[in-house]
């Protein structure tokens, strides 16, 4: 998938998971790109202006997926863009208890593929994509 046509960014530190999700989304006609670190994610967002949904694993190798929010806020080129965040976690958590959280959804592992696709379609429709 070319970055400039992508609507969804998938972030996971496990390459096979990113590949599987990109394949699933391609089969569902949802244009997506992937990243394995937050630095890769920021670079991908900078080169993919149509992305409006970020699906990010909470536990990345040496960082937390939640840190994508301040990284975007600190980026002059990204801070004005509106994103919906989908955080994927193996741990039940209450993201609503975190202060200053933007629009977000939480999916708990194991995530059913059709539940993910359904949520992404809803979010993309809300974004007008």
N, C-alpha and C positions, 0 to 999 in steps of 0.2 A: 504494500500500500504506500502510495506517495504521501509524504507528510502534509503537503498543502491541501489534500482532500480529506484528511483524517478528521473525524468528529469526536473520537474517543482516544484517550491515552491510557494504556494499561501499564502499571508499574508493579513489578515483582522482582525480587532478587534471584529467583529461580528461573533460569532461561527457558526450561521446558514448559513451565506454567505460562510464561508470556507467549511462547510459540503456540501452545494449545488454545489459549484465549484468543489470540489473533486469528487463528484458523476458524474457531467457532464464530467469531464476529464476522469474518469474511463470508462464511457460509450463510449468515443471516443478513448479508448486505449492509452491515454496519461498518463503515470505514474506520479503521483504528491503526494506531502505531503503538510500539512498546518501548519500555525503558527498564533497566535493571537497577539503577541508582537514582537518587534524587537529582544529582547533577545531570545525568542523562535526561531525566524527565524535564528539567528546566530547559535544557538545550532543545529537546523535542518540541516543547510548547512554543518556544521562540520561533521555530521554523514551521510550525503548523498552526496558522492563524484561525482555522475553523474549529479546532478542538474546543468543546464546551463542557465535556464530562471527563473527569479523571477518576479512574478506578485504581485504587492503590492499596496494596497490602500494608497492614499496619507494621508488621515486623519485617523489616528489611535487614540485610546482613549486619551492617554496623550503624544503622540509623533507623529512626522510626518514620513510617510513612506520614504520620501526622505533621512532621516538619516540612512537608511540602507547602503547607499553608503560609508559614512565615517566609519561606524561600520565595514564594510567588509575590507576597506583599512587599518584599525587599527588592524585587526586580522591577526596574523602571519600565521595561518593555511589557511586563505581564500584569502589573498591579491594577490596571484599569479594566482588564478583561474579567468577565463574569464566568465563573466555573461552578459546576456542581460536583461535589466530591462523593465518591462511593468508597468507603473504607471497608476492606475485607480483613477479618480477623478470626483467629481460632479461639480467642478469649472473649467471653461475653463482656462487654464494656458499656459504659454510659458516657458516650461522647457529649451528650447534652449537659454533662456536668463540667465540661471544659469551657472556660470563658472565651468569649469572642470567636466562637466557631461559625464559619459561614455555612451556607446551605450544604447539607450532607445527608448521606444515607449510610447505614451500616449493614453489611451482610456477614453472617457468621458461617465459618467453614464447618462442614463441607458445603460449599455453595452449589445449588442445583443450577446447571447451565441455563435452563429455560427461565429460572427466576432472575438470573443476571441479565439475560437478553431482554426480558420483559421490563425490568427496571431501567436499563439503558434506553430502550425505546421510549419509555415514558419521559425520562429526563431530556432526551433529545427533542421530543415533541414540545416540551415546556420551553426549551431553548429556541424553538423555531427552526431546528435543523432538519 
